[in-house]
Structures are given as structure tokens and as C-alpha cells.
Amino acid sequence: MSALRTEYDKLKAKYPQAILMFECREFIEVFDMDAVNVANITGTILTKSSSSFTSVTGFASSMFDTYAKQLIKAGYCIALVQESTN
């Protein structure tokens, strides 16, 4: 299991109601059912993953505010997970 998958599972267990978004440099990635929900609301492209995640979508960090507003308006809670520099 990848470190990202482990982190996702840990955070999803703690915040099951939130759509978890992982910011990696200038890109935001969303996984599994969170990815399906984000793609359905925002129109981002949903792909099937060959990694440990079933579905993946993503977008440029510059689109975060736009997509966050759409998701919140649709009734979703979102959490942005940023990489640590330690």
C-alpha cells in the first residue's frame, strides 16, 4: 500500500463526510468516491487508476476556489490536504 493511500485512509476514517483533496505542488488530486463526486459536480475528467485508488480526478490548484464553491453549493464539505515540508 502506498504512503498516499495510507494517508488517505487515515484521514477519510477521521473525516468521512469530507471530500479529501490532496494538493501536490500546483495540482490537486482527488481519489475514489470523492473523485466521482467531484467529477460529477465540476466536470473534471474521471479516470480509473492503476494504483491503489479506484478512481482519480484532478485539476490545477488555480481552479480550487471555483470548484470549492461549486462543491459547497452542492452541499459537500471539502478538506484540502497539503504536503508537509518536513
C-alpha positions in Angstrom: 0.0 0.0 0.0 1.3 3.4 -0.9 2.0 6.1 1.6 -0.6 8.3 -0.1 -3.2 5.5 0.2 -2.4 5.1 3.9 -2.7 8.8 4.5 -6.0 8.9 2.5 -7.5 6.0 4.5 -6.4 7.6 7.8 -7.9 11.0 7.0 -11.1 9.5 5.4 -11.7 7.5 8.6 -11.3 10.7 10.7 -13.4 12.9 8.3 -15.7 10.6 6.5 -18.1 13.4 5.5 -15.4 15.4 3.7 -14.2 15.3 0.2 -10.4 15.0 0.6 -8.3 16.9 -1.9 -4.6 16.4 -1.9 -2.5 19.4 -3.1 0.7 18.3 -4.8 2.7 21.3 -5.9 0.4 23.1 -8.4 -2.1 20.3 -8.8 -4.9 18.9 -6.7 -5.8 15.2 -6.8 -9.0 13.6 -5.6 -9.5 9.8 -5.2 -12.1 7.0 -5.0 -15.7 8.1 -4.4 -14.6 11.6 -3.6 -13.2 11.7 -7.2 -16.5 10.5 -8.6 -18.4 13.2 -6.7 -16.0 16.0 -7.7 -16.1 15.0 -11.4 -19.9 14.8 -11.4 -20.2 18.4 -9.9 -17.3 20.1 -11.6 -17.0 18.3 -14.9 -13.3 17.3 -14.4 -12.2 14.1 -16.1 -12.6 11.0 -14.1 -10.1 8.2 -14.7 -9.7 4.7 -13.4 -6.5 4.3 -11.6 -3.9 1.6 -11.9 -2.6 2.4 -8.5 -4.3 1.6 -5.2 -7.2 4.0 -5.9 -10.2 3.0 -7.9 -10.9 6.4 -9.4 -8.9 9.6 -9.7 -9.7 13.2 -10.8 -7.6 16.3 -10.6 -7.2 19.9 -11.5 -4.8 22.8 -11.4 -4.6 24.5 -7.9 -5.6 27.7 -9.6 -9.1 26.2 -10.0 -9.5 25.4 -6.3 -11.7 28.4 -5.4 -14.0 27.8 -8.4 -14.5 24.1 -7.8 -14.7 24.5 -4.0 -17.6 27.0 -4.4 -19.4 24.5 -6.7 -19.0 21.6 -4.3 -20.0 23.6 -1.3 -23.1 24.9 -3.1 -23.9 21.3 -3.9 -23.8 20.5 -0.2 -20.4 18.9 0.1 -17.8 19.5 2.8 -14.2 19.7 1.5 -10.8 19.3 3.1 -7.6 20.4 1.4 -4.6 18.3 2.4 -1.3 20.0 1.7 2.2 18.4 1.5 4.4 18.9 4.6 7.8 20.4 4.0 9.4 18.5 7.0 
